[in-house]
Amino acid sequence: MANSLVTETNQACLDACAYTCCLPSADSAMASCGQMCLDCAALCRLCELLLARGSALADRICQLCAEVCDACASECERFDAQACQTCAQACRACAEQCRGMATV
């Protein structure tokens, strides 16, 4: 959806933040991964909302989002499941985009 508040730079970050991470697993070894993914997804949604509105707080939330996405990627990379590997790649891409937004 086009939005006049969303610049081309913001759109790249919005697109990166839009990935839905893997969900919590019944496997107790992966419980922390699932929890981290839920936290990461919630923060990415907040980042998306603030970017879409052109909020003055977006740069600070983008910095936090980058940190959380990196942590989520590191957690997901501990597991061989394809969903975890896909999530890790998406989180790394989101972190890179968010770091770029935080310095704009």
C-alpha positions as CSV (number, residue, x, y, z in Angstrom):
1,M,0.0,0.0,0.0
2,A,1.4,3.4,-1.0
3,N,1.8,5.9,1.7
4,S,3.2,9.4,1.2
5,L,4.9,9.3,4.6
6,V,6.9,6.2,3.6
7,T,10.1,7.2,1.8
8,E,12.0,4.8,-0.4
9,T,14.5,4.2,2.4
10,N,11.7,3.6,4.9
11,Q,10.1,1.1,2.5
12,A,13.2,-1.1,2.4
13,C,13.2,-1.2,6.2
14,L,9.4,-1.8,6.3
15,D,9.8,-4.7,3.8
16,A,12.6,-6.3,5.9
17,C,10.7,-5.9,9.1
18,A,7.6,-7.6,7.7
19,Y,8.9,-11.2,7.9
20,T,7.1,-13.3,10.4
21,C,9.6,-15.4,12.4
22,C,9.2,-19.0,13.3
23,L,6.8,-19.8,16.1
24,P,7.4,-21.4,19.5
25,S,8.0,-25.1,19.4
26,A,6.9,-28.0,21.6
27,D,10.6,-28.9,21.7
28,S,11.9,-27.6,25.0
29,A,15.3,-27.1,23.5
30,M,13.8,-24.6,21.1
31,A,11.6,-22.8,23.6
32,S,14.0,-19.8,23.9
33,C,14.1,-19.5,20.1
34,G,10.4,-19.4,19.9
35,Q,10.1,-16.8,22.6
36,M,12.9,-14.6,21.0
37,C,11.0,-14.9,17.6
38,L,7.8,-13.7,19.2
39,D,9.6,-10.7,20.9
40,C,11.4,-9.9,17.6
41,A,8.2,-10.0,15.6
42,A,6.4,-7.7,18.0
43,L,9.2,-5.2,17.9
44,C,9.4,-5.4,14.1
45,R,5.7,-4.6,13.9
46,L,6.2,-1.6,16.2
47,C,9.1,-0.5,13.9
48,E,6.9,-0.9,10.9
49,L,4.1,1.2,12.4
50,L,6.4,4.1,13.5
51,L,8.2,4.1,10.1
52,A,4.9,4.1,8.2
53,R,3.7,7.1,10.3
54,G,7.0,8.9,9.9
55,S,7.4,9.0,13.7
56,A,10.3,11.0,15.2
57,L,10.9,8.0,17.4
58,A,11.4,5.6,14.5
59,D,15.2,6.0,14.5
60,R,15.5,4.9,18.1
61,I,13.1,2.0,17.7
62,C,15.0,1.0,14.5
63,Q,18.3,0.8,16.5
64,L,16.6,-1.4,19.2
65,C,15.0,-3.5,16.4
66,A,18.4,-4.1,14.9
67,E,19.8,-5.3,18.2
68,V,16.8,-7.6,18.8
69,C,16.9,-9.0,15.2
70,D,20.6,-9.8,15.6
71,A,19.9,-11.6,18.9
72,C,17.0,-13.5,17.3
73,A,19.1,-14.5,14.3
74,S,21.9,-15.7,16.6
75,E,19.3,-17.8,18.6
76,C,17.7,-19.2,15.4
77,E,21.1,-20.1,14.0
78,R,21.6,-22.6,16.8
79,F,19.0,-24.9,15.3
80,D,18.9,-26.8,12.0
81,A,15.2,-26.4,11.3
82,Q,14.6,-24.8,8.0
83,A,12.1,-22.3,9.6
84,C,14.8,-21.2,12.0
85,Q,17.4,-20.8,9.3
86,T,14.9,-18.8,7.2
87,C,14.1,-16.7,10.2
88,A,17.8,-16.0,10.9
89,Q,18.4,-14.8,7.4
90,A,15.3,-12.5,7.5
91,C,16.4,-11.2,10.9
92,R,19.9,-10.4,9.6
93,A,18.4,-8.5,6.7
94,C,16.0,-6.6,8.9
95,A,18.8,-5.7,11.3
96,E,20.9,-4.4,8.5
97,Q,18.0,-2.2,7.2
98,C,17.1,-1.0,10.7
99,R,20.7,0.0,11.4
100,G,20.7,2.0,8.2
101,M,17.5,3.8,9.3
102,A,18.8,4.5,12.8
103,T,21.7,6.5,11.3
104,V,19.5,8.5,8.8
